[in-house]
Amino acid sequence: MADSHDTHAPRSPFRIWQAFQWSMKGLRTTWQVESSFRLEVYLCGVLIPLALVLGQNGVERFLLISVLLLVLVVEVLNSAIEAVVDRWGPELHALAGRAKDMGSAAVFLADVNVVVCWLLILWPSWSNDS
């Protein structure tokens, strides 16, 4: 949750702990209600170890893993958009549909980013092996 006071003072350890708990609650909720998020987490469970093996240096490993984590970030944001739109009302509205479609497009672009990154990093290694 956002800070409720107009202050630039650093957060206390208690406030940092609260923020962490809210973040975990958000991840738990996303896991419970979004099958797409669960599928993406499962894919990360397979692809992250693969990235650690296939990446030839720290930068490659970082890129291969970070694009996967970006998909999870975008999926959580897409789920948040969908929840707000659904909360606003059940009636069909062009703007609600547009918001949901744009959120879905963001996830799709993040998925394309994964494929492009993995191909650009791993393709030269595979083509040199033959």
C-alpha positions as CSV (number, residue, x, y, z in Angstrom):
1,M,0.0,0.0,0.0
2,A,1.1,3.5,-0.6
3,D,2.5,5.7,2.2
4,S,-0.4,7.6,3.9
5,H,1.8,10.5,5.1
6,D,3.5,13.2,3.0
7,T,7.0,12.4,4.2
8,H,10.3,11.6,2.6
9,A,11.5,9.8,5.7
10,P,12.8,6.3,5.2
11,R,10.5,3.5,6.0
12,S,10.9,1.7,9.3
13,P,11.8,-2.0,9.4
14,F,8.1,-2.6,10.4
15,R,6.9,-0.8,7.3
16,I,9.3,-2.6,5.1
17,W,8.1,-5.9,6.6
18,Q,4.4,-4.8,6.0
19,A,5.3,-4.0,2.3
20,F,6.9,-7.4,1.9
21,Q,3.8,-9.1,3.4
22,W,1.5,-7.2,1.0
23,S,3.7,-8.2,-1.9
24,M,3.5,-11.9,-0.8
25,K,-0.2,-11.6,-0.5
26,G,-0.4,-10.3,-4.0
27,L,1.7,-13.1,-5.4
28,R,-0.4,-15.7,-3.4
29,T,-3.6,-14.2,-4.8
30,T,-2.3,-14.2,-8.3
31,W,-1.2,-17.8,-7.9
32,Q,-4.7,-18.8,-6.6
33,V,-6.8,-17.0,-9.2
34,E,-4.7,-16.9,-12.4
35,S,-4.0,-20.2,-14.2
36,S,-1.8,-18.3,-16.7
37,F,0.5,-17.2,-13.9
38,R,0.8,-20.7,-12.5
39,L,1.7,-22.0,-16.0
40,E,4.3,-19.3,-16.4
41,V,5.8,-20.1,-12.9
42,Y,6.0,-23.8,-13.9
43,L,7.7,-22.8,-17.1
44,C,10.2,-20.7,-15.1
45,G,10.8,-23.7,-12.9
46,V,12.0,-25.6,-16.0
47,L,13.6,-22.7,-18.0
48,I,15.6,-21.0,-15.2
49,P,17.7,-24.1,-14.4
50,L,18.1,-24.5,-18.2
51,A,19.3,-20.9,-18.5
52,L,21.9,-21.5,-15.8
53,V,23.2,-24.4,-17.8
54,L,23.0,-23.0,-21.3
55,G,24.2,-19.4,-20.6
56,Q,27.9,-19.2,-21.2
57,N,28.6,-16.4,-18.8
58,G,26.9,-14.3,-16.1
59,V,25.5,-11.8,-18.5
60,E,23.8,-14.4,-20.7
61,R,22.4,-16.2,-17.7
62,F,21.1,-12.9,-16.3
63,L,19.4,-12.0,-19.6
64,L,17.9,-15.5,-20.1
65,I,16.4,-15.4,-16.5
66,S,15.4,-11.8,-16.4
67,V,13.2,-12.0,-19.4
68,L,11.4,-14.9,-17.8
69,L,10.9,-12.9,-14.6
70,L,9.6,-10.0,-16.7
71,V,6.8,-12.2,-18.0
72,L,5.8,-12.9,-14.4
73,V,5.8,-9.1,-13.6
74,V,3.7,-8.3,-16.7
75,E,1.3,-11.1,-15.8
76,V,0.8,-9.8,-12.3
77,L,0.1,-6.3,-13.7
78,N,-2.3,-7.7,-16.3
79,S,-4.1,-9.6,-13.6
80,A,-4.4,-6.4,-11.5
81,I,-5.8,-4.6,-14.5
82,E,-8.4,-7.3,-15.1
83,A,-9.3,-7.3,-11.4
84,V,-9.9,-3.5,-11.4
85,V,-12.0,-3.7,-14.6
86,D,-14.0,-6.6,-13.3
87,R,-14.6,-4.7,-10.0
88,W,-15.8,-1.6,-11.9
89,G,-18.8,-3.5,-13.2
90,P,-20.0,-6.6,-15.0
91,E,-21.5,-4.8,-18.0
92,L,-19.6,-4.9,-21.3
93,H,-17.9,-1.7,-22.2
94,A,-15.5,-0.9,-25.0
95,L,-12.9,0.7,-22.7
96,A,-13.0,-2.3,-20.3
97,G,-12.5,-4.6,-23.2
98,R,-9.7,-2.4,-24.5
99,A,-7.9,-2.4,-21.1
100,K,-8.1,-6.2,-20.9
101,D,-6.9,-6.6,-24.5
102,M,-4.0,-4.3,-23.9
103,G,-3.0,-6.1,-20.7
104,S,-3.1,-9.4,-22.7
105,A,-1.0,-7.8,-25.4
106,A,1.6,-6.7,-22.9
107,V,1.9,-10.4,-21.7
108,F,2.2,-11.5,-25.3
109,L,4.9,-9.0,-26.0
110,A,6.8,-10.1,-22.9
111,D,6.5,-13.7,-24.2
112,V,7.8,-12.6,-27.6
113,N,10.7,-10.9,-25.8
114,V,11.6,-14.2,-24.1
115,V,11.7,-16.1,-27.5
116,V,13.8,-13.4,-29.2
117,C,16.2,-13.1,-26.3
118,W,16.7,-16.9,-26.0
119,L,17.1,-17.3,-29.7
120,L,19.6,-14.4,-30.0
121,I,21.7,-15.8,-27.1
122,L,21.4,-19.5,-27.8
123,W,21.2,-19.7,-31.6
124,P,24.9,-18.8,-32.2
125,S,26.0,-21.5,-29.7
126,W,23.8,-24.1,-31.4
127,S,24.9,-23.2,-35.0
128,N,28.6,-23.2,-34.0
129,D,28.3,-26.7,-32.6
130,S,27.3,-28.2,-36.0
